[in-house]
Amino acid sequence: KLCYKNVSQGSLNASKDLQKEFATIEKKKEELADYLCEDRKKLSLEDVFSTMKTFREIFLKALQ
């Protein structure tokens, strides 16, 4: 039982840590939306990363 309790506590701590990480990511996403003058609720990180990737590809082609 002692081992099971430690595992449960470890899972609980990991869950709390993960929730903190998600909250931090969400806050950074909102800051990025503000910086890019985008709607905080509509900004998709996938779209931002896709746009950055496309920009990088075009930029590297321009350098060549």
N, C-alpha and C positions, 0 to 999 in steps of 0.2 A: 504494500500500500504506500509506503514511503516513496518508492521510486515513481509510482503513478502520480502521486501528489506533486513531485518535482517536475514531472513532464507536463502536468496540467498548468502549473504555475509558469513554466517556461513558455507554453503556448499562449497563455494569457499575456505575458510580458511581450512576446513577439507580436501579438495582435495589437497591443497598445502602441508599440513602436511603429508598426505598419500604419496605423491610423494617424500618427504624428507625421510620418513621411508623406502620406496622401494630403494632409492638411497643408504641409509646406509646399508641395507641388501645386496644389490648387491656388495658394497665395501667389506663388511665382507666376502661374499662368495668368492670374488677374493683373499682376504688375506688367506682364508682357502685353496683354490686351490693351492696357492703358497706354503703354509706350507706343504701340502700333496704331493707336486710335481705333481699336476694334471694340465691338460689343463683348463685354466680359462673358456673357452667357452663351454667345454664339461661337466664340473662338475655339477652334479645334486644334489641338497640338499636332495632330496628324497633318492638317492642312498647312500649318506653319512650317513643319519640318519638310513637307513636300515642296513648298515654295522655296525654302532655303536650298534644298537639293537641286531644284531646277535652276535657281539663280547661280549656284556654284558651277553647274555643268555649262551653262551659257557663258559665264565669266571665264572659265578655263578654255573654252573654244575661242573666245575673243582674244585671249592671250597668245594663242597659237597663231 
